[in-house]
Each structure stands twice: as C-alpha cells, then as structure tokens.
Amino acid sequence: MKVYYKPSELLRPARQKLRDHSVPINGAEWLLMDLFNLSKLDIVMDRSEITQEMRGLYEAGVEQLAAGVPLAHITGFQLFYGRPFQVTDDVLVPRPETEELVERALAHLGGTVADIGTGSGCIAITLALEANADVLAVDISEQALTVAAHNAEKLGAEVKFLQGDLLEPIIECHIKLDMLISNPPYIAEHEKTIMSDSVLNYDPHLALFADDNGLALYKRMIDDLPLVMKDNSIVLFEIGHAQGKALEKYITALYPQIDVKIEKDINQFDRIIWFNWCQ
C-alpha cells in the first residue's frame, strides 16, 4: 500500500531542523513549494499528497538548507519578475533588488538595449519579454552565456548573446545603443570578511568582486560610453549602497553636461544610478 504525506507532516520537522541550525524557517515552506510546484494555498489547506520518494527528496533538500546551501542552488532556479530562471554555479542568483533596476529601465525602454554582464540573463530576457526592444546580452563567461541562452529559449525571449569583456563586443560590432544597462560585479575584495557563507561559497566570484573598491568595471564602461551610446540614450547601473557619490563624481568629472540621478531601493539603500547620455 502506497503511503502519502501531508505538507504539514514534512514542514514541522523541517522547520525545527532549520531553527536548530539558525537558518530562517521560511525556507522550509519555499523549498516544499518550489520542489513540488505547490501554491501557498496548498500549504495552508494541507491538501497535497506527497509520496515517500518526494519526502526523501524534500528531506535531502532540508539538510542542504540547514548546511547553508542557498535555496536556488537546491531547486536549480530562482524566480525573477515572476519567471523561473535556471541558475548554476556559473551565474549569480538573481536578486529582488535587480527587479527595481528592470522597472526603471522599462520606463525608458525602446530601440537597441545591451545588458552588460548578463549572467543568468534575467535582465536581458525580462526586458525582451516585457517591451518592444532589440536586446543584446554580453558576458565574459562562456558558461554564463550557456545558462542565459537556455533561459531565453525556455522563456521564449529573443535575445542576441555576445561573449566578451564589458563593452568590447559592442564596440567591435559598431553597435550604437539606445540603452545600456548593467549589474556588474561591484563588491570590494575587503568586503569578503562581512559576507555570508551562502554567497561566498555558492555565487561565482567572477560575478561578485571588482578592483578599485568595487568601482573598476563601472569606470571602464563609463570611459567607453562615447563609443557605444546614441545621443539622448539612457545608461543605468545597479550599484552598491555606498558607491553612488563616488560614481557620480567620476561621471561628472568626465562628462560635466551629464545630470546623474541616484535612486534608492525598497530598503532605502542607494541602488540605481542612471542618466541621459549626451555629448
């Protein structure tokens, strides 16, 4: 006779396991929903039937959560803008803050847009699906581009992928942009000491860290803007919470005519820097 379990029977010991390891207990619920495509209502009503095999899979996932493995690396995907994006060890797990960058971009989007340092492709693919634009996505990592291309195919997005270092593929192809958007690596090396193990051990360091207190890649892109941007185009960067003023100073020193805008995220940290490009 086949044995079935209710969600509550799995959740009770799972929450206790996470509590014992000082891991947020809401991960137990998210893991159950993500692994078995359950809704919040399914959990509340305790109405799904879970097999012995499913229970084993779930309990193995709880063990990983308790050991500090991020949920996305257990399930293999992360929701971004309401869509599931495959993630692997080769890409950064999409963050909710980056959805705010996409919201800002959508308010101005049109023409040709390039997402620099695309990673999983979450920015480029979302823009392609949400707006009428020609979207390019660039990454230096061949492995990241493989993940991003898989996500684009799975989600039905038309995106052109280019491998290369920051703006180099755009320059080499003589492409002029209506929008440049980027969430590049921006964490300074010295910040490793205050970062969580779940980030340090599972997100690729190529996608996290940059020289010059995290500003190096921004500065390289900013230096090359005259080579890739159309007049009256838009530039948007996601930034670290303490980088806004330094980047604003760097931009206005090079291009005094630019009016730089810094916006805060939902947690009231500086998170987006953007401006209209004109020479």
N, C-alpha and C positions, 0 to 999 in steps of 0.2 A: 504494500500500500504506500502510495506516494505521500510524503509529508510536506505540508505547506506552512509558511510562517507569515505573520502579520508584520507590517513595518515596525510597530511598537515593540515587538519582541526582539528585533535587531537593534533598535535605537537605544533602548535602556542600557544594555551593557556597553554599547559603543560610546555613548556619551560619558559613561563612567570611566572608560578607558582613556578617553581624551582628557577628561578632568584630572585624572591621576598623573598625566604627563604634561599638565599645564598648557594644553592645546585648546583653542576655542571649540566649545562643544557643538556649535552650529555646523561645523564641518561634517559631523556625523549625518545630519539631515541632507546637506548638499550632496554628499557622496552617494547616499541612497537614491536621491532624485536623479543624479547625473548617470549613475551606472545603469539604472533600470528604466530611465525615461518616465519617472513618476512626477506628478504635479504636487504642489503644496497641499491641494485638496485631498489627493490620495493619501498623503501622510496624516493629515488631520482626521480624516474619516476612517483611517486604519483599514482600508478596504482592499489592498492589493495582496495577491497571493505570491509568496516568494518561495522558490524551490530550495532544496538542500544545496544544489550546485550554486545558485545565486547567493545563498547565505555564505558559502565558503569564499566566493569572490569578494563579497562585501567585507567579511571579517579580515581578509588579507589586506583590503584597502584601508580599513581602520588601523591596522598595525602600521601601515606606511604613514598614515596621517599622524599617528602618535609619535612616530620617529622623526617627524618634521618634513616629510615629503609634501610639496605643495599639491593641492587638490588637482590642478590641471595636469600635473605630471603623472597622476594616478589614472585619471579618466582619459587623458590624451587630448583634451580640448578645453577651450575657455570661451565663454560667451562674450561677445563684443558687439555692441549696438544691436543686441537681440539675435545675433547669429553665432553658430558654433564654429570656432576656428581651431583647426588642429594645431597642437603645439608639441614640440620635441625638445631635446636638449640643445638643439641648434638655434632656437629662437627665444626671444624674450616673451614671457607670458603677458598678453595684453592687459593693461591696467584700466580701471574705470576712469581715471583722470584723463586718459587719452581720448575718451569719448567726448570730452569737453573741447579738445582740440579739433576733433572732427566737426562738432557743432559749429564752431567758429568758422571753419573752412566752408561748410555748406552754405553759410550766409553770404559768401562771396564767390562761390564756385562757378566756373564756366571756362570753356576753351581747353587749353592743354595744361595739365597739372602733373607735377612729379613729386612722388613720395620718396625721400632720400633716407636710406637705412630702413627698408620696408619690413625686415624681419618676417613675421608670420603673414604679412600682407594685410593686416587688419585695417590700417588707414586707407591704403590704396583701394582695396576691394570694397570697403564701405562707401567711399566716395564714388566709385564706379557704379555701384548699385543704387545709390541714393540720388544721383544727379546726372545730368547730361553733360559729360565731360570726357575728354580723351585722357586716360590716366596711364602714366608711366610709373614704374616702381624699380628702384635701384637698391642693390645691396652688394657689398664686397664679398659676402659669403655665398658660395655656390650651394651649400647645404640649406641655408635660409631661403634662397630663391626656390629651391625644390619644394620646400614646405609651402611657401607663398603661392606658387603655381598650382599646387594641389588644392589649396583653399579656394583659389579663384575658379578652378574648374568645378569643384564641388558646389560652390555657391552661385555659379553661373555668371561670373563677372568678367567683363572684357578689360584686361589689363595687360600692358606690354612690359615685360620684365627685362631689365638690363643689369648685367654684372659689372661692377666697377667700384672705384673709390670715390664716394661722395658725388660731386658734380661732373667728374671726368667723362662718363658715358654721354651725358647731356651735351657737354662741350664738343666732344668728338663727333657727335651726330648732328651738330649745328642746329640743335633744337632751341627754340625760344619759348619761354613758359609764361602762361597767364597766372600760374600759381606755383609756388614752391612750398612744400610742407615737409616737416621733418621732426621726428622724435629721436634724435641721435643719442649715442652713449654720452652721458653728461655727469657721471659720478666721479669725483676726485679719488685718486688712489688712497689718500689718507682716511677716507670715509669708510674703508673696509672694516675698521675696528668697531664701528657702531651699527653695521648692517646685520640683519638677521641671517642665520644659517640657511633658512629656507630660500633666500635669494642667492647668497654667495655660493651655495652648493649645487644649485639647480639651474639658475639662469646663466647663459653663456657670458663670460667676462668680456668678450669682444663687443657685446651689446650693452654693457654696463659702464665701462670705465673709459675716461679720456684724460689726456695730459692737460697741463696748464689749469689746474683746479677744475677740471671738467669742461673747460671752455674751448679746447683746441679745435674740435670739429666744427663748432659753430663759426669760429673765426675763419677757418678755411673756406667754408661755404659763403660767408659774408664777403670775403675778399673777392670771390669769383662771381658775385651776383651780376656785375655788368656784362658778363659773357653769356648769361642764360636768360635774363629776365626781359620781358617786353615792358614798354612804358605803361604805367598805370596797372601794373600787375600787383600781386599780393604775395608776401612772404610770411610764413607762420612757423614758429618753432615751439615745441614743448620744452620747458626749461626746469632746472632745479630751483627749489624755493628761494635760494639765496643768490641766484645768478642774474636776476633781472637788471639791476642797476649797472653791473659790470658790462653786460652785453649792450645795454642802451648806450653807455659811454663809448664802447668800441664802435658801434654802428654810426653814431652821430659824429664821431671824430673822422671817420672815412667819408661819410655822406651827410654833410650838415643840413641838407634840404629835407632829410627824412624825418617824419614825425612818428616816433616809436611809441607803441602802446603796450602796456604790460597789464595782463588780466589775472585775477586770482581764480583758483579752483573752488570747488564746493567746500573745501576745508579752510578756505581763506589763506591759502599759500599762493605766492606768485607761481604761475604755472604756464602761461602762454605769453609769448612776445610776438607781436605782429606789426606789419606796416605796409603801406602802399609804396611800391617801388617807383621811383622816377629819377632820371639823371639830369 
